[in-house]
C-alpha cells in the first residue's frame, strides 16, 4: 500500500562524491521534490564532513533545492558531532531517520536519534580489509539491532543479517536504482581517447570500482595477461576507473607482467559516462558484491558485461541472457569469457540488447515508491 500521508524523512550519511549510497540517496531525494504524482516524502539530508569546501554531492543537493545540513568533524571520531546531530534532528522533526553507512548507523544509535523518530537503516555490506574495519563491522551489528527496519541490497546480505540475530520481519531487500544512459557527444569521446592515447581500432575493456582487494582487480589483470598471451595481435586496452588501497599492488602487477602500455589506472572519476561510451566490454571481477551500481550503469550504456557470480550480482543479471557470469577468483574462467566475448559479435549484440532491458526493473521511480513504502510501514497507523 502506498503512503497517503506526508512523511518527513532525514537521510544521514557521509559522502564526498556522488557514488555508492550517496548516489541512491540523491536519486530518492530528486524524486521526492520533482514527482508530484508519487507518494509525498519531505526529504532533507544530513551529511558529515571534515572540510568546509563543497563537494560534488553537496553541490548537487543544493542545486536541486533539497534541504541540507552539514555536520563538521574535526577528526575521524569526533564526539562533537553528537550534539550537532541531536540539534539538527530536533529542528527538522522527522518522522523517519534513514541512515546509510556503518558510521551513520552507529551515530544514530549512539546519539539516540531514534527515540524521537522511526529508524530505517540501509545496510550496504561489509569490507573486511583490516582489524579496524572488522571491529567496525561488529559494532554495526550492535547498531542495527535497534533499527525499526533494515534495508539491504541483496538476499545473501539479508541471510547474513539473519544469522547475526536480526529478525527477518525487519529486513527488506532493496536493489539500487538506475537511470537510462545519456549518450555522450562525439567530441567528448574523441577527447577522452586522445587523453588516454587510444589508437583507432583498439578494443577497450573497462572496470569501475573502488580499488580494494575484494573487488578482484588483481584477478582481472591476471586474466588480461593470460588473454594477451593467447591473443598477442589484437590491439586491446584495459582501463580501471577508481581509487583505493589496492592501487600499489595493481601497479606492481602491471609492471611485473609488462603491461604498462596496455593497463591504465585513471583514478576516481566524477563523470564516468565517457568511459562507458568508449568501452567494448565491461568486467566486474568482484569477490563480494551487493547490488552494484556500476553493473546496472554498464548495462544501461549497452555494454556487454562479464561479472562474477558473487553476492547480489545474479539477482541483477542472468548468465548467458544479460551477461556472462563466472565464478569468483577463477582467473581461467575470466580469461575464457573475455576471449569469447571479444570474438563473438553476435553474443555481444545479444547481451547488450538484453542488458538495456534489465534497467526497466530498477527505475528511480520504482526505487522511490519502494523506500517510501518502507518508511510508511514503520509509522503508527
C-alpha positions as CSV (number, residue, x, y, z in Angstrom):
1,X,0.0,0.0,0.0
2,X,1.3,3.4,-1.0
3,X,1.6,6.1,1.7
4,X,-1.3,8.5,1.6
5,X,0.2,10.9,4.1
6,X,3.2,13.2,4.1
7,X,6.3,11.7,5.6
8,X,9.1,13.9,6.9
9,X,12.4,12.0,6.4
10,X,16.0,12.8,7.1
11,X,18.8,10.8,5.5
12,X,22.2,10.6,7.4
13,X,25.4,9.8,5.6
14,X,29.0,10.7,4.9
15,X,29.8,11.4,1.3
16,X,32.4,13.4,-0.7
17,X,31.2,12.4,-4.2
18,X,28.1,11.1,-6.0
19,X,28.8,7.4,-5.8
20,X,27.6,4.3,-3.9
21,X,24.9,5.1,-1.3
22,X,25.2,8.8,-1.9
23,X,24.0,8.3,-5.5
24,X,20.9,6.4,-4.4
25,X,20.0,8.9,-1.6
26,X,20.3,11.7,-4.1
27,X,18.2,9.9,-6.6
28,X,15.5,9.3,-3.9
29,X,15.6,13.0,-2.9
30,X,15.3,14.1,-6.5
31,X,12.2,12.0,-7.0
32,X,10.8,13.4,-3.7
33,X,11.0,17.0,-5.0
34,X,10.2,16.5,-8.7
35,X,7.4,14.0,-9.0
36,X,4.1,15.3,-7.7
37,X,2.3,12.0,-8.7
38,X,4.4,9.9,-6.4
39,X,3.8,9.4,-2.6
40,X,5.0,12.5,-0.8
41,X,8.1,12.4,1.3
42,X,9.5,15.7,2.6
43,X,13.2,14.9,2.3
44,X,16.3,16.5,3.8
45,X,19.9,15.3,4.1
46,X,22.5,15.4,6.9
47,X,26.0,14.8,5.7
48,X,29.2,14.6,7.8
49,X,32.3,16.4,6.5
50,X,35.8,17.2,7.7
51,X,36.0,20.0,5.1
52,X,34.1,23.2,4.7
53,X,34.6,23.1,1.0
54,X,31.7,21.9,-1.2
55,X,32.0,18.6,-3.0
56,X,30.1,17.2,-5.9
57,X,27.5,15.6,-3.6
58,X,26.6,18.7,-1.6
59,X,26.7,20.8,-4.7
60,X,24.1,18.5,-6.4
61,X,21.9,18.6,-3.3
62,X,21.9,22.4,-3.1
63,X,21.4,22.7,-6.9
64,X,18.3,20.6,-6.6
65,X,17.0,22.7,-3.7
66,X,16.9,19.8,-1.3
67,X,17.2,20.5,2.4
68,X,20.9,20.0,3.5
69,X,22.6,20.2,6.9
70,X,26.4,19.7,7.1
71,X,27.9,18.3,10.4
72,X,31.6,19.3,10.6
73,X,34.0,16.8,12.1
74,X,37.4,17.9,13.5
75,X,38.7,14.4,13.3
76,X,37.6,10.8,12.4
77,X,36.0,10.1,15.8
78,X,34.8,13.5,17.0
79,X,32.3,13.4,19.9
80,X,31.3,16.9,18.9
81,X,29.1,15.6,16.1
82,X,26.6,14.1,18.7
83,X,25.2,17.4,19.9
84,X,25.1,18.7,16.3
85,X,23.1,15.7,15.1
86,X,20.7,16.0,18.0
87,X,20.1,19.7,17.4
88,X,19.5,19.2,13.7
89,X,17.1,16.3,14.2
90,X,15.2,18.3,16.8
91,X,15.0,21.2,14.3
92,X,13.9,19.0,11.4
93,X,11.5,16.9,13.5
94,X,11.5,13.9,11.1
95,X,9.1,11.0,11.2
96,X,11.8,8.8,9.8
97,X,15.6,8.8,10.1
98,X,17.3,7.0,7.2
99,X,21.0,6.0,7.9
100,X,23.2,4.9,5.0
101,X,26.5,3.6,6.3
102,X,28.2,1.8,9.2
103,X,29.2,5.2,10.7
104,X,25.8,6.8,10.3
105,X,24.1,3.7,11.8
106,X,26.4,3.9,14.8
107,X,25.8,7.6,15.3
108,X,22.0,7.3,15.1
109,X,22.1,4.7,17.9
110,X,24.8,6.4,20.0
111,X,23.1,9.8,19.8
112,X,19.7,8.0,20.4
113,X,18.2,9.9,17.5
114,X,15.7,7.0,17.1
115,X,14.0,7.9,20.3
116,X,12.1,10.7,18.6
117,X,11.6,9.1,15.1
118,X,11.4,5.7,13.4
119,X,14.7,4.5,12.1
120,X,15.3,2.8,8.7
121,X,19.0,1.7,8.2
122,X,20.3,0.8,4.8
123,X,23.0,-1.9,5.0
124,X,25.3,-2.0,2.0
125,X,27.5,-4.9,3.1
126,X,30.9,-5.1,4.8
127,X,34.5,-4.8,3.7
128,X,37.0,-6.7,5.9
129,X,40.2,-5.1,4.8
130,X,41.9,-4.9,8.3
131,X,41.3,-5.4,12.0
132,X,39.9,-1.8,12.4
133,X,37.3,-2.5,9.7
134,X,36.4,-5.8,11.2
135,X,35.8,-4.2,14.6
136,X,33.6,-1.6,12.9
137,X,31.6,-4.3,11.2
138,X,31.0,-6.0,14.6
139,X,29.9,-2.6,16.0
140,X,27.5,-2.2,13.2
141,X,25.6,-5.3,14.2
142,X,25.1,-3.7,17.6
143,X,23.8,-0.6,15.9
144,X,21.4,-2.4,13.5
145,X,19.6,-4.3,16.3
146,X,17.9,-1.1,17.3
147,X,16.6,-0.1,13.8
148,X,12.9,-0.4,13.1
149,X,13.6,-1.6,9.5
150,X,16.8,-2.7,7.8
151,X,17.1,-2.4,4.0
152,X,19.9,-4.4,2.3
153,X,20.9,-4.7,-1.3
154,X,20.7,-8.5,-1.9
155,X,19.4,-11.7,-0.4
156,X,22.8,-13.1,0.6
157,X,23.3,-10.0,2.8
158,X,19.8,-10.5,4.2
159,X,20.6,-14.0,5.2
160,X,23.9,-12.9,6.8
161,X,22.0,-10.3,8.9
162,X,19.5,-13.0,10.0
163,X,22.4,-15.2,11.0
164,X,23.7,-12.3,13.2
165,X,20.4,-12.2,15.2
166,X,18.3,-9.6,13.1
167,X,14.7,-10.7,12.9
168,X,13.7,-11.5,9.3
169,X,10.5,-9.5,9.7
170,X,12.6,-6.3,10.0
171,X,14.7,-6.9,6.9
172,X,13.8,-5.8,3.3
173,X,15.9,-6.4,0.2
174,X,16.2,-3.3,-2.0
175,X,18.2,-3.1,-5.2
176,X,19.7,0.1,-6.4
177,X,18.1,2.5,-8.9
178,X,19.5,3.4,-12.4
179,X,18.6,5.9,-15.0
180,X,18.8,5.3,-18.8
181,X,22.2,6.1,-20.1
182,X,22.6,9.5,-21.6
183,X,24.5,9.5,-24.9
184,X,27.9,11.2,-24.8
185,X,28.7,13.5,-27.6
186,X,31.4,12.6,-30.1
187,X,33.7,15.4,-29.2
188,X,34.0,14.3,-25.5
189,X,34.6,10.7,-26.6
190,X,37.3,11.8,-29.0
191,X,38.9,14.0,-26.4
192,X,39.0,11.1,-23.9
193,X,40.5,8.7,-26.4
194,X,43.1,11.3,-27.1
195,X,43.9,11.8,-23.4
196,X,44.3,8.1,-22.9
197,X,46.3,7.7,-26.2
198,X,44.0,5.1,-27.5
199,X,44.6,4.3,-31.2
200,X,41.7,3.8,-33.6
201,X,40.6,0.2,-33.7
202,X,41.7,-0.5,-30.1
203,X,39.2,-2.6,-28.1
204,X,38.5,-1.3,-24.6
205,X,37.9,-3.5,-21.5
206,X,36.5,-1.3,-18.7
207,X,36.2,-2.0,-15.0
208,X,34.8,0.6,-12.5
209,X,35.0,0.3,-8.7
210,X,37.0,1.0,-5.5
211,X,40.5,-0.4,-5.7
212,X,40.3,-2.8,-2.8
213,X,41.1,-6.5,-2.6
214,X,37.5,-7.8,-2.6
215,X,36.8,-6.1,-5.9
216,X,39.1,-8.6,-7.6
217,X,41.0,-6.3,-9.9
218,X,44.2,-8.3,-9.4
219,X,42.3,-11.3,-10.9
220,X,41.3,-9.2,-13.8
221,X,44.9,-8.1,-14.5
222,X,46.0,-11.7,-14.4
223,X,43.2,-12.7,-16.7
224,X,44.1,-9.9,-19.1
225,X,47.7,-11.0,-19.1
226,X,46.6,-14.6,-20.0
227,X,44.3,-13.3,-22.7
228,X,47.2,-11.3,-24.2
229,X,49.5,-14.3,-24.1
230,X,46.9,-16.2,-26.1
231,X,46.0,-13.3,-28.4
232,X,49.0,-11.1,-28.9
233,X,48.0,-9.4,-32.1
234,X,44.7,-7.5,-31.4
235,X,45.1,-4.0,-30.0
236,X,43.3,-4.2,-26.6
237,X,43.4,-1.9,-23.6
238,X,42.2,-2.5,-20.0
239,X,41.1,0.6,-18.2
240,X,40.4,0.7,-14.4
241,X,38.4,3.6,-13.0
242,X,38.5,4.0,-9.3
243,X,40.8,4.7,-6.3
244,X,41.7,2.8,-3.2
245,X,44.3,0.9,-1.1
246,X,44.9,-1.8,-3.7
247,X,46.4,0.6,-6.2
248,X,50.1,-0.1,-5.3
249,X,49.6,-3.8,-5.7
250,X,47.8,-3.4,-9.0
251,X,50.6,-1.1,-10.3
252,X,53.1,-3.7,-9.2
253,X,51.3,-6.5,-11.1
254,X,51.1,-4.3,-14.2
255,X,54.8,-3.8,-14.1
256,X,55.6,-7.4,-13.3
257,X,53.5,-8.6,-16.3
258,X,54.9,-6.0,-18.7
259,X,51.5,-4.4,-19.2
260,X,52.4,-0.7,-18.6
261,X,51.2,0.2,-22.1
262,X,48.0,-1.9,-22.0
263,X,46.6,-1.4,-18.5
264,X,45.6,2.1,-17.5
265,X,44.6,3.2,-14.0
266,X,42.8,6.5,-14.3
267,X,41.8,7.0,-10.6
268,X,38.5,8.3,-9.3
269,X,36.3,10.0,-11.9
270,X,33.2,12.1,-11.0
271,X,31.8,11.6,-14.5
272,X,32.1,8.0,-15.7
273,X,29.8,8.5,-18.7
274,X,32.6,9.0,-21.3
275,X,34.4,5.8,-20.1
276,X,31.3,3.8,-20.6
277,X,30.9,5.4,-24.0
278,X,34.3,4.1,-25.2
279,X,34.1,0.6,-23.7
280,X,33.6,-2.5,-25.8
281,X,33.3,-4.8,-22.7
282,X,32.6,-4.2,-19.0
283,X,34.2,-6.5,-16.5
284,X,33.2,-6.8,-12.8
285,X,35.6,-9.3,-11.2
286,X,34.4,-8.9,-7.5
287,X,34.8,-11.5,-4.8
288,X,31.9,-10.0,-2.9
289,X,29.1,-7.6,-4.1
290,X,25.7,-6.3,-3.1
291,X,23.7,-4.6,-5.8
292,X,26.5,-2.9,-7.8
293,X,25.5,0.4,-9.4
294,X,28.3,0.1,-11.9
295,X,26.8,-3.2,-13.2
296,X,23.5,-1.5,-13.9
297,X,25.2,1.5,-15.4
298,X,27.2,-0.6,-17.8
299,X,24.0,-2.5,-18.9
300,X,22.2,0.8,-19.2
301,X,25.0,2.0,-21.5
302,X,24.6,-1.1,-23.7
303,X,28.0,-2.6,-22.9
304,X,28.3,-6.4,-22.9
305,X,29.1,-7.5,-19.3
306,X,31.3,-10.1,-17.7
307,X,30.8,-10.4,-14.0
308,X,31.4,-12.9,-11.2
309,X,28.6,-15.0,-9.7
310,X,29.0,-13.2,-6.3
311,X,26.6,-11.7,-3.8
312,X,23.6,-10.0,-5.4
313,X,25.0,-10.0,-9.0
314,X,22.9,-13.0,-10.1
315,X,19.8,-11.1,-8.8
316,X,20.6,-8.4,-11.4
317,X,21.9,-10.3,-14.4
318,X,21.2,-13.8,-15.7
319,X,24.0,-15.9,-17.1
320,X,24.0,-16.1,-20.9
321,X,21.0,-13.8,-21.1
322,X,22.0,-10.4,-19.7
323,X,25.7,-11.1,-19.0
324,X,28.4,-13.8,-18.8
325,X,28.8,-14.8,-15.2
326,X,31.9,-16.7,-13.9
327,X,32.9,-18.0,-10.5
328,X,34.7,-15.5,-8.3
329,X,38.6,-15.9,-8.2
330,X,38.5,-18.1,-11.3
331,X,41.1,-16.4,-13.5
332,X,40.9,-19.1,-16.2
333,X,37.1,-18.7,-16.5
334,X,37.5,-14.9,-16.6
335,X,40.1,-15.2,-19.4
336,X,37.9,-17.5,-21.4
337,X,34.9,-15.2,-21.0
338,X,37.0,-12.2,-22.2
339,X,38.2,-14.2,-25.3
340,X,34.7,-15.4,-26.1
341,X,33.0,-12.0,-25.9
342,X,35.7,-10.2,-28.0
343,X,35.5,-12.9,-30.6
344,X,31.6,-13.3,-30.8
345,X,30.0,-10.2,-32.2
346,X,26.5,-11.8,-32.2
347,X,26.8,-12.6,-28.5
348,X,27.9,-9.1,-27.7
349,X,24.9,-7.7,-29.5
350,X,22.5,-10.0,-27.7
351,X,23.9,-9.3,-24.2
352,X,23.9,-5.6,-25.0
353,X,20.3,-5.6,-26.0
354,X,19.1,-7.7,-23.1
355,X,21.1,-5.7,-20.6
356,X,19.4,-2.5,-21.6
357,X,16.0,-4.1,-20.9
358,X,17.1,-5.0,-17.3
359,X,17.3,-1.4,-16.2
360,X,13.5,-1.0,-16.5
361,X,13.1,-3.1,-13.4
362,X,15.3,-0.7,-11.5
363,X,13.9,2.8,-12.3
364,X,14.3,5.7,-9.9
365,X,10.5,5.9,-9.6
366,X,10.3,2.2,-8.5
367,X,13.1,2.8,-6.0
368,X,11.3,5.8,-4.6
369,X,8.0,4.0,-4.2
370,X,9.7,1.0,-2.5
371,X,11.6,3.1,0.0
372,X,8.6,5.3,0.7
373,X,6.5,2.2,1.5
374,X,9.1,1.0,4.0
375,X,9.1,4.4,5.6
376,X,5.3,4.3,5.8
377,X,5.1,0.8,7.3
378,X,7.3,1.8,10.2
379,X,4.9,4.6,11.3
380,X,1.9,4.3,13.6
381,X,-1.4,3.9,11.8
